[in-house]
Amino acid sequence: MKPNQAETFLSARIKLLKRHLLEWKTLLINQRTVRVFAHENIDTLPSLYCNAIKASADLSIRQASRLGGLLMSQQEELGQMKARHQQEDTDLEQIIKISEENSN
């Protein structure tokens, strides 16, 4: 492989890895948000229980539903992201392999 080609492929690989890291960072931030949301809601439940049992139960159900939805969407997003990253890595490796074969 020519030096120029190697630099091009290395640059493409670095860009891909940077994007993957950014997606992981976003996912981790979202997971932290969910944890904070869950923790805040756990802290507020006892005071709500003292004020009104029914209101507390309704709120708990809504919050549990919202939290469940957030967790499910994050799991789905994580699975899709992992599959996409694997496919992108495979595609880049194939492009590099084909380029190496063509240069020989």
C-alpha positions as CSV (number, residue, x, y, z in Angstrom):
1,M,0.0,0.0,0.0
2,K,1.3,3.4,-0.9
3,P,2.0,5.9,2.0
4,N,-0.6,8.3,0.7
5,Q,-3.2,5.5,0.7
6,A,-2.2,4.4,4.2
7,E,-2.7,7.9,5.5
8,T,-6.1,8.2,3.8
9,F,-7.3,5.0,5.3
10,L,-5.9,5.8,8.7
11,S,-7.6,9.2,8.5
12,A,-10.9,7.5,7.6
13,R,-10.5,5.0,10.5
14,I,-9.8,7.9,13.0
15,K,-12.9,9.8,11.8
16,L,-15.0,6.7,12.2
17,L,-13.6,6.0,15.7
18,K,-14.2,9.6,16.7
19,R,-17.8,9.4,15.7
20,H,-18.2,6.1,17.5
21,L,-16.8,7.7,20.7
22,L,-19.2,10.7,20.3
23,E,-22.1,8.3,20.1
24,W,-21.0,6.4,23.1
25,K,-20.6,9.6,25.0
26,T,-24.1,10.7,24.1
27,L,-25.5,7.3,25.2
28,L,-23.7,7.5,28.5
29,I,-25.0,11.1,29.1
30,N,-28.5,9.8,28.4
31,Q,-28.1,6.9,30.8
32,R,-26.9,9.3,33.5
33,T,-30.0,11.4,32.9
34,V,-32.2,8.4,33.4
35,R,-30.3,7.5,36.6
36,V,-30.7,11.0,38.0
37,F,-34.4,11.0,37.0
38,A,-34.9,7.7,38.8
39,H,-33.0,8.8,41.9
40,E,-34.9,12.1,42.1
41,N,-38.2,10.3,41.8
42,I,-37.3,7.9,44.5
43,D,-36.4,10.7,46.9
44,T,-39.8,12.5,46.3
45,L,-42.0,9.5,46.8
46,P,-42.1,9.5,50.6
47,S,-43.2,13.1,50.9
48,L,-45.8,12.6,48.2
49,Y,-47.1,9.5,50.1
50,C,-47.8,11.6,53.2
51,N,-49.7,14.2,51.2
52,A,-52.0,12.0,49.1
53,I,-51.8,8.2,48.7
54,K,-53.7,8.2,45.4
55,A,-51.8,11.0,43.9
56,S,-48.6,9.3,44.9
57,A,-49.7,6.0,43.3
58,D,-50.7,7.7,40.1
59,L,-47.4,9.6,40.0
60,S,-45.4,6.5,40.7
61,I,-47.2,4.6,37.9
62,R,-46.6,7.5,35.4
63,Q,-42.9,7.8,36.5
64,A,-42.4,4.0,36.3
65,S,-43.9,4.0,32.8
66,R,-41.7,6.9,31.7
67,L,-38.6,5.3,33.2
68,G,-39.4,1.9,31.6
69,G,-39.9,3.6,28.2
70,L,-36.6,5.5,28.6
71,L,-34.7,2.3,29.5
72,M,-36.2,0.3,26.7
73,S,-35.4,3.0,24.1
74,Q,-31.8,3.2,25.5
75,Q,-31.4,-0.6,25.2
76,E,-32.7,-0.5,21.6
77,E,-30.4,2.5,20.8
78,L,-27.4,0.7,22.3
79,G,-28.1,-2.5,20.2
80,Q,-28.5,-0.4,17.0
81,M,-25.4,1.6,17.7
82,K,-23.3,-1.6,18.3
83,A,-24.6,-3.2,15.1
84,R,-24.0,0.0,13.1
85,H,-20.4,0.4,14.5
86,Q,-19.7,-3.3,13.7
87,Q,-21.0,-2.8,10.1
88,E,-19.0,0.4,9.6
89,D,-15.8,-1.3,10.9
90,T,-16.4,-4.2,8.5
91,D,-17.2,-1.9,5.6
92,L,-14.0,0.1,6.2
93,E,-11.9,-3.1,6.5
94,Q,-13.4,-4.3,3.2
95,I,-12.6,-1.1,1.4
96,I,-9.0,-1.2,2.7
97,K,-8.6,-4.8,1.6
98,I,-10.0,-4.1,-1.9
99,S,-7.7,-1.1,-2.2
100,E,-4.7,-3.1,-1.2
101,E,-5.5,-5.8,-3.7
102,N,-6.0,-3.2,-6.5
103,S,-2.7,-1.5,-5.7
104,N,-0.8,-4.8,-6.0
